Amino acid sequence: MNQKQENPIVKLVKRKLSTKSAVTLTCILSVIGTVLLASGFFALCPWAVPEFLKGKPESTDTQVVRALQRTEEVSLLRLGITGIKSQETSGHFFSMEIPGTDRAKFIQYTFDVKLGFEGKDARILHQEGKIFTIEIPEFKFIGYDNPEYRVIVETNGVMSFGTPQIDTAEMINEILNDKTKQSYLEENIDLLKEQAKSFYTSIILSIDPEVKLNFVFADNSSS
């Protein structure tokens, strides 16, 4: 049988397609090789990565106002408080302290205390003419700002592994408890009264200098 001769035109087209495929494959392999080489180089030398290839860092900060409340608190005094709180503990056998089981921690703290009263509870009563009585409510601890706490000394005995750890958070909570807040009020009661009088006097006399003011406080003292 005679083998069928392939059309010369078809043979030419096949040859061109074959050549084109080889060129395309070569280009693809060259690109892949270049990318891999560049990736390896930039991985070893990240400082050499061009700016347009660098990813941009992203950060988010999500805040939600969970409560909104109007207040009328009048802040009369700001006290700058600084101190050191210490706590020590150790292991015991019945009533005897076991040597070497001691633990101790010292915390230095600073914060600003605000003292005042609830403005909405104050009353201004007209007596006669230009005479008024101002009733000041009980003074209160309003809050504190700029708290800083840090452990300055901590010691642990060689046998203290059986002694409970001293809780730093618990120590900090004890620094500003209800008893401490009340002591700030009691120690500054006279100054708080003077500040309350000055607060209302400056406001009212700026409107009418001839007004006479009397003050009555929650502890029934007056001036």
C-alpha positions as CSV (number, residue, x, y, z in Angstrom):
1,M,0.0,0.0,0.0
2,N,1.1,3.4,-0.8
3,Q,1.5,5.6,2.3
4,K,-0.5,8.8,2.0
5,Q,1.7,11.8,1.6
6,E,1.1,14.7,4.1
7,N,0.2,18.0,2.6
8,P,3.3,20.3,2.5
9,I,1.2,23.2,3.9
10,V,0.0,21.1,6.8
11,K,3.6,20.1,7.6
12,L,4.7,23.7,7.5
13,V,1.9,24.8,9.9
14,K,2.8,22.0,12.3
15,R,6.4,22.9,12.3
16,K,5.6,26.6,13.1
17,L,3.2,25.5,15.9
18,S,5.8,23.2,17.4
19,T,8.4,26.0,17.3
20,K,6.0,28.5,18.9
21,S,5.1,26.0,21.7
22,A,8.7,25.5,22.5
23,V,9.3,29.3,22.6
24,T,6.2,29.7,24.9
25,L,7.3,27.0,27.2
26,T,10.8,28.4,27.4
27,C,9.4,31.8,28.3
28,I,7.1,30.4,31.0
29,L,10.0,28.4,32.5
30,S,12.2,31.5,32.5
31,V,9.5,33.6,34.3
32,I,9.0,30.9,36.9
33,G,12.7,30.6,37.5
34,T,13.1,34.4,37.8
35,V,10.2,34.6,40.3
36,L,11.6,31.7,42.4
37,L,15.1,33.3,42.4
38,A,13.7,36.7,43.4
39,S,11.6,35.2,46.1
40,G,14.6,33.4,47.6
41,F,16.7,36.6,47.4
42,F,14.1,38.8,49.1
43,A,13.5,36.1,51.7
44,L,17.2,36.3,52.7
45,C,17.4,40.1,52.2
46,P,14.0,41.6,53.2
47,W,15.5,45.1,53.3
48,A,16.0,44.9,49.5
49,V,12.4,44.4,48.7
50,P,11.1,47.4,46.6
51,E,8.4,49.5,48.2
52,F,5.8,48.5,45.6
53,L,6.2,44.9,46.5
54,K,5.9,45.4,50.3
55,G,2.5,44.7,51.9
56,K,0.9,47.5,53.8
57,P,0.4,46.8,57.5
58,E,-3.2,46.9,58.7
59,S,-4.5,47.7,62.2
60,T,-7.9,48.2,63.7
61,D,-9.2,49.9,66.8
62,T,-12.8,49.2,67.7
63,Q,-14.4,51.1,70.5
64,V,-18.0,51.0,71.7
65,V,-19.6,53.5,74.1
66,R,-21.5,51.0,76.4
67,A,-22.9,53.6,78.8
68,L,-23.5,57.3,78.8
69,Q,-24.6,59.1,81.9
70,R,-24.7,62.8,82.8
71,T,-23.2,63.7,86.1
72,E,-23.3,66.9,88.2
73,E,-20.5,66.1,90.6
74,V,-18.6,69.0,91.9
75,S,-14.9,68.3,92.5
76,L,-13.5,70.5,95.2
77,L,-10.2,68.9,96.1
78,R,-7.5,67.0,94.2
79,L,-5.1,65.1,96.4
80,G,-1.8,63.7,95.1
81,I,-1.2,60.5,96.9
82,T,2.1,58.6,97.1
83,G,2.9,55.6,99.3
84,I,4.3,52.1,99.7
85,K,2.2,49.1,100.7
86,S,3.9,46.0,102.0
87,Q,2.7,42.5,102.8
88,E,4.6,39.6,104.4
89,T,3.7,36.0,105.0
90,S,5.4,32.8,106.0
91,G,4.7,29.1,106.7
92,H,3.9,28.0,110.3
93,F,4.0,24.7,112.2
94,F,1.2,25.1,114.7
95,S,2.0,28.6,116.1
96,M,5.7,28.6,115.2
97,E,7.0,30.3,112.2
98,I,9.1,28.0,110.0
99,P,12.5,29.7,109.1
100,G,13.1,30.3,105.4
101,T,9.4,30.1,104.4
102,D,8.9,33.8,104.4
103,R,7.6,35.9,101.4
104,A,7.5,39.7,101.2
105,K,6.3,42.2,98.6
106,F,6.5,46.0,98.5
107,I,4.4,48.0,96.1
108,Q,4.9,51.7,95.4
109,Y,1.8,53.6,94.3
110,T,0.8,57.1,93.2
111,F,-2.6,58.5,92.1
112,D,-4.7,61.7,92.3
113,V,-7.8,61.6,94.4
114,K,-10.9,63.8,93.7
115,L,-13.2,64.8,96.6
116,G,-16.4,66.8,96.3
117,F,-20.1,66.4,96.4
118,E,-23.2,65.7,94.2
119,G,-24.1,69.1,92.8
120,K,-27.8,68.1,92.1
121,D,-28.3,67.5,95.8
122,A,-27.3,71.0,96.9
123,R,-30.1,73.4,97.7
124,I,-30.3,77.2,97.6
125,L,-33.0,78.5,99.8
126,H,-34.2,82.2,99.8
127,Q,-34.6,83.5,103.3
128,E,-35.5,87.2,102.9
129,G,-34.3,90.1,100.9
130,K,-30.9,89.2,99.6
131,I,-30.2,86.5,102.2
132,F,-29.9,82.9,101.0
133,T,-29.0,79.7,102.7
134,I,-27.1,77.0,100.7
135,E,-27.4,73.4,101.9
136,I,-24.3,71.4,101.0
137,P,-24.9,67.6,100.8
138,E,-22.5,65.0,102.2
139,F,-19.0,65.1,100.8
140,K,-18.0,62.1,98.8
141,F,-15.1,60.3,97.1
142,I,-15.6,61.2,93.4
143,G,-12.8,59.2,91.8
144,Y,-9.1,59.0,91.1
145,D,-6.8,59.7,88.1
146,N,-3.3,58.8,86.9
147,P,-2.8,55.6,89.0
148,E,0.7,54.0,88.9
149,Y,1.6,50.8,90.7
150,R,4.9,48.9,90.7
151,V,6.6,46.2,92.7
152,I,9.8,47.7,94.1
153,V,10.9,44.8,96.3
154,E,10.0,41.1,96.4
155,T,11.7,38.5,98.5
156,N,11.2,34.8,98.8
157,G,12.9,32.5,101.4
158,V,14.8,29.5,100.4
159,M,12.0,27.2,101.7
160,S,9.1,29.4,100.5
161,F,7.9,27.0,97.8
162,G,5.2,25.8,100.2
163,T,4.1,29.4,101.2
164,P,1.2,30.8,99.1
165,Q,2.2,33.5,96.6
166,I,1.3,37.1,97.6
167,D,-1.4,38.4,95.2
168,T,-0.3,41.7,93.7
169,A,-3.8,42.6,92.4
170,E,-5.3,42.0,95.8
171,M,-2.7,44.3,97.4
172,I,-3.6,47.0,94.9
173,N,-7.3,46.7,95.6
174,E,-6.6,47.2,99.3
175,I,-4.7,50.4,98.7
176,L,-7.9,52.3,97.7
177,N,-10.7,50.5,99.6
178,D,-13.8,52.1,101.3
179,K,-12.0,52.6,104.5
180,T,-9.2,54.5,102.8
181,K,-11.6,56.7,100.8
182,Q,-13.5,57.6,104.0
183,S,-10.2,58.6,105.7
184,Y,-9.4,61.0,102.9
185,L,-12.8,62.7,103.4
186,E,-12.4,62.9,107.2
187,E,-8.9,64.2,107.1
188,N,-9.8,67.0,104.7
189,I,-13.3,67.9,105.9
190,D,-12.5,71.5,107.0
191,L,-10.8,72.2,103.7
192,L,-13.7,70.7,101.8
193,K,-16.2,73.0,103.6
194,E,-14.0,76.1,102.8
195,Q,-13.8,75.1,99.1
196,A,-17.6,74.5,98.9
197,K,-18.2,78.0,100.4
198,S,-15.7,79.5,98.0
199,F,-17.3,77.7,95.0
200,Y,-20.8,79.1,95.5
201,T,-19.7,82.5,96.8
202,S,-17.6,83.2,93.7
203,I,-20.5,82.3,91.4
204,I,-23.4,84.1,93.2
205,L,-21.5,87.3,94.2
206,S,-20.3,87.7,90.7
207,I,-24.0,88.1,89.8
208,D,-25.0,90.3,92.8
209,P,-22.2,91.4,95.2
210,E,-24.8,92.5,97.8
211,V,-26.1,88.9,98.4
212,K,-25.5,87.4,101.9
213,L,-24.9,83.7,102.0
214,N,-25.3,81.2,104.9
215,F,-24.1,77.6,104.5
216,V,-25.4,74.5,106.1
217,F,-23.5,71.2,105.8
218,A,-24.6,67.6,106.0
219,D,-23.1,67.2,109.5
220,N,-25.4,70.0,110.7
221,S,-22.6,72.5,111.0
222,S,-23.2,76.0,109.6
223,S,-21.3,79.2,108.8
